[in-house]
Amino acid sequence: MTRVPVDGDPIAALRAIAFYYERERADTYRVKAYRTAADRLAELDRDEVEQRARAGTLTDLKGVGKKTAGVVAEVVSTGTAAALEELAAAHEAPVAGGVELRAVLRGDSHTHSTWSDGGSDILEMARTARDLGHEWMVLTDHSENLTVANGLTPERRRRQFDVITEVNEELAPFRLLRGIEVDILEDGSIDAPDDLLAELDLVVASVHSKLRTPSVEMTARMVAGVSNPYVDVLGHCTGRLVTGGRGTRPPSTFDAEAVFEACLENGVAVEINSRPERLDPPRTLLRQAVETGCEFMIDTDAHAPGQLDWQPFGCERAVECEVPVDKIVNTRAAPELLEWRTRL
């Protein structure tokens, strides 16, 4: 675990606390309190923040509560805060095994921001990925069909490209790549036009609806989806939920041999989704994908900065299921990733 850099900055301290809470899957309201306060104080100049901290008037600001104000005052006075130090100490260890494999991963190809259903802006997500040791990250906000997740229209997606360019200018040599998580629709088509897909660096395709479709139809749907020439990664292939606030959900049923063979034939990587509530695919299917000869991406599917540190959950399962390291695409540098993307 890389300690979140704070360097005596009270706003960075608030965001670090939020990061640790996200990492440990704390209640959303706790995370939101710290991120809201950080965003509010970021609107002020540093001198005003320090003056208010010393005067005890931080709580006069909307969005700054007693606890967050206390952290800011403590950091202004001493350079750190007891709550921050306690959380940092508790988070020194990785969240799971697979440490050696995690150390060779260069990036994360499935992440979300506030542009769709994520909890933080693009810059903060990218900066966190960099601080965790990544060389690159793919931003894959949802496509427009997933309205419940505020999916992006092609027009919004292209506006997002400008933000990605700005982030790359600020964080270079770290690279933020242009991606998307598209829906595989019931007929196997993809809910984004080809001209947009051609402008992207990486396309993750996932099934998000009608997950209880009978096996024969689901198989045809998934095979058609991964056969699309623009698709690079099959996301959380069973759609299962094993824990968490959304409850549990059984895996979709499909002919895994047919789907993984289609992935192999079309050069599509199978995602090892690291979210604790997903851990998808299950071990039996992951081993089957290995036997088929598929390539893989170990992704976080992060919707918040602290979740970017969940990759060890996927790494641990990859090690258990003997996934060959040379078959894991995100062990590669960004230029190699982009070359892989145009391999067929």
C-alpha positions as CSV (number, residue, x, y, z in Angstrom):
1,M,0.0,0.0,0.0
2,T,1.4,3.4,-1.0
3,R,0.7,6.1,1.7
4,V,-1.5,8.8,0.3
5,P,0.7,12.0,0.1
6,V,-0.5,14.9,2.2
7,D,2.6,17.1,2.9
8,G,0.8,19.3,5.4
9,D,-2.0,20.2,3.0
10,P,-5.3,20.2,4.9
11,I,-7.4,19.6,1.8
12,A,-5.2,16.7,0.8
13,A,-5.6,15.3,4.3
14,L,-9.4,15.4,3.9
15,R,-9.1,13.6,0.6
16,A,-6.7,11.0,2.1
17,I,-9.2,10.2,4.8
18,A,-11.9,9.7,2.2
19,F,-9.5,7.5,0.2
20,Y,-8.9,5.2,3.2
21,Y,-12.6,5.0,3.9
22,E,-13.4,4.1,0.3
23,R,-10.6,1.5,0.4
24,E,-12.2,-0.2,3.4
25,R,-15.8,0.1,2.0
26,A,-17.0,2.4,4.7
27,D,-20.5,3.9,4.5
28,T,-21.0,6.4,1.7
29,Y,-22.0,9.2,4.1
30,R,-18.7,9.1,5.8
31,V,-16.8,9.3,2.6
32,K,-19.0,12.1,1.3
33,A,-18.5,14.2,4.4
34,Y,-14.8,14.4,3.7
35,R,-14.9,14.8,0.0
36,T,-17.6,17.5,0.3
37,A,-15.5,19.4,2.8
38,A,-12.4,19.1,0.6
39,D,-14.3,20.4,-2.5
40,R,-15.7,23.3,-0.6
41,L,-12.3,24.3,0.9
42,A,-10.6,23.9,-2.5
43,E,-12.7,26.9,-3.6
44,L,-10.8,29.1,-1.2
45,D,-7.2,30.2,-1.2
46,R,-4.8,28.5,1.3
47,D,-4.5,31.6,3.4
48,E,-8.2,31.9,4.0
49,V,-8.4,28.2,4.9
50,E,-5.7,28.6,7.5
51,Q,-7.2,31.8,8.9
52,R,-10.6,30.2,9.3
53,A,-9.0,27.1,10.9
54,R,-7.2,29.3,13.5
55,A,-10.3,31.4,14.1
56,G,-12.6,28.4,14.4
57,T,-14.9,29.5,11.6
58,L,-14.6,26.7,9.2
59,T,-18.0,25.3,10.2
60,D,-19.6,28.5,9.0
61,L,-19.0,27.2,5.5
62,K,-21.7,25.0,4.0
63,G,-20.4,21.4,3.6
64,V,-17.8,21.7,6.4
65,G,-18.8,19.9,9.6
66,K,-17.3,19.6,13.1
67,K,-15.1,16.6,12.3
68,T,-13.8,17.8,9.0
69,A,-13.1,21.2,10.5
70,G,-11.2,19.5,13.3
71,V,-9.0,17.6,10.9
72,V,-8.2,20.8,8.9
73,A,-7.4,22.7,12.1
74,E,-5.1,20.0,13.3
75,V,-3.3,19.8,10.0
76,V,-2.8,23.5,9.9
77,S,-1.4,23.4,13.4
78,T,0.8,20.3,13.3
79,G,1.1,19.2,9.7
80,T,-1.1,16.1,10.2
81,A,-4.1,14.8,12.1
82,A,-4.6,11.9,14.5
83,A,-7.6,10.5,12.5
84,L,-5.4,10.5,9.3
85,E,-2.5,8.8,11.0
86,E,-4.7,6.2,12.6
87,L,-6.3,5.3,9.2
88,A,-2.9,5.3,7.4
89,A,-1.5,2.9,9.9
90,A,-4.6,0.6,9.6
91,H,-4.1,0.6,5.8
92,E,-0.4,-0.2,5.6
93,A,-1.1,-3.8,4.4
94,P,-2.5,-4.7,0.9
95,V,-6.2,-5.5,0.9
96,A,-5.5,-9.0,-0.3
97,G,-2.7,-11.3,-1.6
98,G,-1.1,-11.4,-5.0
99,V,1.3,-8.7,-4.0
100,E,4.1,-9.7,-6.4
101,L,1.6,-9.8,-9.3
102,R,0.2,-6.4,-8.3
103,A,3.7,-5.0,-8.4
104,V,4.0,-5.7,-12.1
105,L,0.7,-4.2,-13.2
106,R,1.2,-1.0,-15.1
107,G,-2.4,0.3,-15.1
108,D,-6.1,-0.2,-14.7
109,S,-8.4,-0.4,-17.7
110,H,-11.8,-0.1,-16.1
111,T,-12.6,3.1,-14.0
112,H,-15.4,5.6,-13.6
113,S,-15.7,9.3,-12.7
114,T,-18.4,11.8,-11.9
115,W,-19.1,12.1,-15.6
116,S,-21.2,8.9,-15.2
117,D,-21.7,7.1,-11.9
118,G,-18.4,7.6,-10.2
119,G,-17.9,9.6,-7.0
120,S,-14.8,11.8,-7.9
121,D,-13.7,13.9,-10.8
122,I,-11.4,12.8,-13.6
123,L,-8.3,14.5,-12.3
124,E,-8.6,13.1,-8.8
125,M,-9.1,9.6,-10.1
126,A,-6.1,9.9,-12.4
127,R,-3.9,11.5,-9.8
128,T,-4.7,8.7,-7.3
129,A,-3.9,6.0,-9.9
130,R,-0.5,7.7,-10.5
131,D,0.2,8.0,-6.7
132,L,-0.6,4.2,-6.4
133,G,2.2,3.5,-8.9
134,H,0.3,3.2,-12.1
135,E,1.8,4.4,-15.4
136,W,-1.6,4.7,-17.0
137,M,-5.3,4.4,-16.4
138,V,-8.2,4.0,-18.8
139,L,-11.3,6.1,-18.1
140,T,-14.3,4.0,-19.0
141,D,-17.4,6.0,-18.0
142,H,-20.6,4.3,-19.1
143,S,-22.2,4.5,-22.5
144,E,-25.6,6.2,-23.0
145,N,-27.8,3.1,-22.8
146,L,-27.1,2.8,-19.0
147,T,-29.2,5.8,-18.0
148,V,-29.3,4.7,-14.4
149,A,-25.5,5.3,-14.4
150,N,-25.7,8.7,-16.2
151,G,-24.2,7.2,-19.3
152,L,-22.6,9.5,-21.7
153,T,-23.9,10.4,-25.1
154,P,-21.3,10.6,-27.9
155,E,-21.4,14.4,-27.6
156,R,-20.6,14.3,-23.9
157,R,-17.9,11.7,-24.5
158,R,-16.1,14.0,-27.0
159,R,-16.3,16.9,-24.5
160,Q,-14.7,14.5,-22.0
161,F,-11.8,14.1,-24.4
162,D,-10.8,17.7,-23.8
163,V,-10.7,17.1,-20.1
164,I,-8.5,14.0,-20.6
165,T,-6.1,16.1,-22.7
166,E,-5.8,18.6,-19.8
167,V,-5.2,15.9,-17.2
168,N,-2.5,14.4,-19.3
169,E,-0.8,17.8,-19.6
170,E,-0.9,18.2,-15.8
171,L,0.1,14.6,-14.9
172,A,2.7,13.7,-17.6
173,P,4.4,11.3,-18.0
174,F,1.4,9.5,-16.5
175,R,-1.2,8.8,-19.2
176,L,-4.9,8.8,-19.0
177,L,-6.4,6.9,-21.9
178,R,-9.8,7.4,-23.5
179,G,-12.1,4.5,-22.9
180,I,-15.7,3.5,-22.5
181,E,-17.7,0.7,-20.9
182,V,-20.4,-0.1,-23.4
183,D,-23.5,-2.3,-23.0
184,I,-23.9,-5.5,-24.8
185,L,-27.5,-5.2,-25.7
186,E,-30.0,-8.1,-25.9
187,D,-29.4,-8.6,-29.6
188,G,-25.6,-8.6,-29.1
189,S,-25.0,-5.1,-30.5
190,I,-23.1,-2.4,-28.8
191,D,-24.7,0.9,-27.6
192,A,-22.2,3.2,-29.2
193,P,-21.6,4.2,-32.8
194,D,-18.5,2.9,-34.7
195,D,-17.2,6.4,-35.4
196,L,-17.0,7.1,-31.6
197,L,-15.5,3.7,-30.8
198,A,-12.8,4.3,-33.4
199,E,-11.7,7.4,-31.5
200,L,-11.1,5.5,-28.2
201,D,-8.0,3.8,-26.8
202,L,-9.9,0.9,-25.2
203,V,-13.4,-0.5,-25.2
204,V,-14.8,-2.6,-22.3
205,A,-18.1,-4.4,-23.1
206,S,-20.4,-5.7,-20.4
207,V,-23.9,-7.0,-19.9
208,H,-25.9,-4.9,-17.5
209,S,-29.5,-5.9,-18.2
210,K,-31.7,-9.0,-18.4
211,L,-29.0,-10.9,-16.5
212,R,-31.4,-13.9,-16.0
213,T,-31.8,-14.4,-19.7
214,P,-31.7,-18.2,-20.6
215,S,-28.3,-19.6,-21.3
216,V,-28.8,-20.1,-25.1
217,E,-29.8,-16.4,-25.6
218,M,-27.2,-15.1,-23.2
219,T,-24.4,-17.1,-25.0
220,A,-25.4,-15.7,-28.4
221,R,-25.6,-12.2,-27.0
222,M,-22.1,-12.4,-25.4
223,V,-20.5,-14.0,-28.4
224,A,-21.9,-11.3,-30.7
225,G,-20.7,-8.6,-28.3
226,V,-17.1,-9.8,-28.1
227,S,-17.1,-10.4,-31.9
228,N,-17.5,-6.6,-32.4
229,P,-14.2,-5.5,-33.9
230,Y,-14.0,-2.5,-31.6
231,V,-14.4,-4.5,-28.3
232,D,-11.2,-5.1,-26.4
233,V,-12.3,-6.4,-22.9
234,L,-15.2,-8.5,-21.7
235,G,-16.2,-6.9,-18.4
236,H,-17.5,-8.8,-15.3
237,C,-18.7,-11.6,-17.5
238,T,-21.3,-13.2,-15.1
239,G,-22.7,-10.0,-13.6
240,R,-22.9,-11.7,-10.2
241,L,-22.9,-9.9,-6.8
242,V,-21.5,-11.9,-3.8
243,T,-21.8,-9.2,-1.1
244,G,-22.3,-5.5,-0.5
245,G,-25.0,-2.9,-0.2
246,R,-26.8,-3.9,-3.4
247,G,-27.3,-7.4,-2.0
248,T,-26.4,-10.6,-3.8
249,R,-27.1,-11.8,-7.3
250,P,-26.5,-15.2,-8.9
251,P,-24.2,-15.4,-12.0
252,S,-25.7,-15.3,-15.4
253,T,-25.6,-18.7,-17.2
254,F,-24.0,-19.1,-20.6
255,D,-21.9,-21.5,-22.5
256,A,-18.5,-20.5,-21.1
257,E,-16.6,-22.5,-23.7
258,A,-18.3,-20.7,-26.6
259,V,-17.9,-17.3,-25.0
260,F,-14.2,-17.7,-24.1
261,E,-13.4,-19.3,-27.5
262,A,-15.0,-16.2,-29.1
263,C,-12.8,-14.0,-26.8
264,L,-9.7,-15.9,-27.9
265,E,-10.6,-15.7,-31.6
266,N,-11.3,-12.0,-31.5
267,G,-8.4,-11.0,-29.3
268,V,-10.7,-9.9,-26.5
269,A,-9.3,-10.0,-22.9
270,V,-11.4,-11.5,-20.2
271,E,-11.7,-9.1,-17.2
272,I,-10.8,-10.2,-13.7
273,N,-13.0,-7.8,-11.9
274,S,-11.5,-6.9,-8.5
275,R,-14.5,-5.3,-6.9
276,P,-15.2,-7.2,-3.7
277,E,-18.9,-7.5,-4.4
278,R,-18.2,-8.9,-7.8
279,L,-14.9,-11.0,-7.9
280,D,-16.0,-11.9,-11.4
281,P,-15.5,-14.4,-13.0
282,P,-15.8,-17.1,-10.4
283,R,-12.8,-19.4,-10.0
284,T,-14.2,-22.2,-12.0
285,L,-14.8,-19.9,-15.0
286,L,-11.5,-18.2,-14.6
287,R,-9.7,-21.5,-14.7
288,Q,-11.7,-22.4,-17.8
289,A,-10.7,-19.1,-19.5
290,V,-7.0,-19.9,-18.6
291,E,-7.3,-23.4,-20.2
292,T,-8.9,-21.8,-23.3
293,G,-5.8,-19.6,-23.7
294,C,-7.5,-16.2,-23.2
295,E,-5.8,-13.0,-22.3
296,F,-6.8,-11.1,-19.2
297,M,-7.2,-7.6,-17.6
298,I,-7.1,-7.3,-13.9
299,D,-9.3,-4.2,-13.2
300,T,-10.8,-2.5,-10.3
301,D,-14.0,-1.1,-11.9
302,A,-13.3,1.7,-9.5
303,H,-16.0,4.3,-8.9
304,A,-14.0,6.2,-6.3
305,P,-10.3,6.9,-5.7
306,G,-9.9,4.5,-2.8
307,Q,-11.3,1.7,-4.9
308,L,-8.3,2.0,-7.3
309,D,-6.3,0.1,-4.6
310,W,-8.6,-2.9,-4.9
311,Q,-6.5,-4.6,-7.6
312,P,-5.0,-7.1,-5.1
313,F,-8.4,-8.8,-4.8
314,G,-8.1,-9.7,-8.5
315,C,-4.4,-10.4,-8.4
316,E,-5.0,-12.9,-5.6
317,R,-7.6,-14.8,-7.6
318,A,-5.3,-14.7,-10.7
319,V,-2.5,-16.3,-8.7
320,E,-4.8,-18.9,-7.3
321,C,-6.1,-19.8,-10.8
322,E,-2.6,-19.8,-12.3
323,V,-3.2,-17.1,-14.8
324,P,0.1,-16.7,-16.8
325,V,1.6,-13.3,-16.2
326,D,2.4,-12.9,-19.9
327,K,-1.4,-13.3,-20.6
328,I,-2.2,-10.3,-18.4
329,V,-2.5,-7.3,-20.7
330,N,-2.2,-4.6,-18.0
331,T,1.4,-5.7,-17.2
332,R,2.3,-3.7,-20.3
333,A,3.3,-0.1,-20.8
334,A,0.8,2.3,-22.5
335,P,2.4,2.1,-25.9
336,E,2.3,-1.7,-25.8
337,L,-1.3,-1.6,-24.7
338,L,-2.2,0.6,-27.6
339,E,-0.3,-1.7,-30.0
340,W,-2.2,-4.7,-28.5
341,R,-5.4,-2.9,-29.1
342,T,-4.7,-2.7,-32.9
343,R,-3.4,-6.3,-33.1
344,L,-6.2,-7.7,-35.3
